[in-house]
Amino acid sequence: MSVAAPPRLAAGATEAGATAPPAGGAADASWRGPSLRRLRRRDARLVPVAALAWVGAAATILHPEAAVAFSTVAWALALIAPFCGARAAQPARTRWALAAVALAIAAAVSTHVALAQPARSAAGGPPAPGGGAGGRAPT
């Protein structure tokens, strides 16, 4: 069994895809490297996923009585989205896949809030003796 050699990289390219500095090294000021000032579209693909997770978390924390309903709807949509994406063309499949991931994360957050609600209600019960959150009573 023979193993093929890995393909060679183009001159000056690294495995991450960025170009390496010229032979002059880091002292050569003409080489700028990859820019961090400009956000590329492909670099921002997960921003909607994170945004939906934060919105879902904020909504269910601020309105815990709606956490079960939000969780149920989000899980249902997260399970339906891949089937809708399977019938779509390739560019739309990626959007459906990101939507399914975003909805699943939002559903997981809201499920966590819904399951923690009984403990939160119990913690908000009558105050501890001595007026504090616990510990020793004042002497």
Phi, psi and omega in degrees: 000123181252146179253128180286146178289147179294150180296146180282145177279153176295157182300125178086000181261149176250172181294333180283350178100350179274154178277146180279158178294155180295175186302338180294344178087196184291342181286344180284114185282349183284338180272125184253338180075185180292138183276136175260357182277340185244124180272121178274154182300319181291337178281343184254020184295330184267001178298316177296327179296312180294320180297316180293324177296317179292321178295316178298319179295314181296317182296317183282333176285320180285332179230072185295339179291340179263003184296321181294316180294316179298318180297316181297315180294318181295319177295319180297315179292325178293329178279333180277328185304317179297328178290323175293321180290333180294334181267355184270166175288169188303311181298326180285334178299319179297319179295319178294322178295317177296322178296320179295319178294316180298317180292323178294321178292316178297322178293321178296319179295314182291328175295319178299317178295318181295321180285334180274351184301316178300321178291323177294321179293320180292325180289335179271017182288206183296148182293156179289154178298141180094358176083354180262189178276357181150186178092208184282148172280148180296145180256000000 
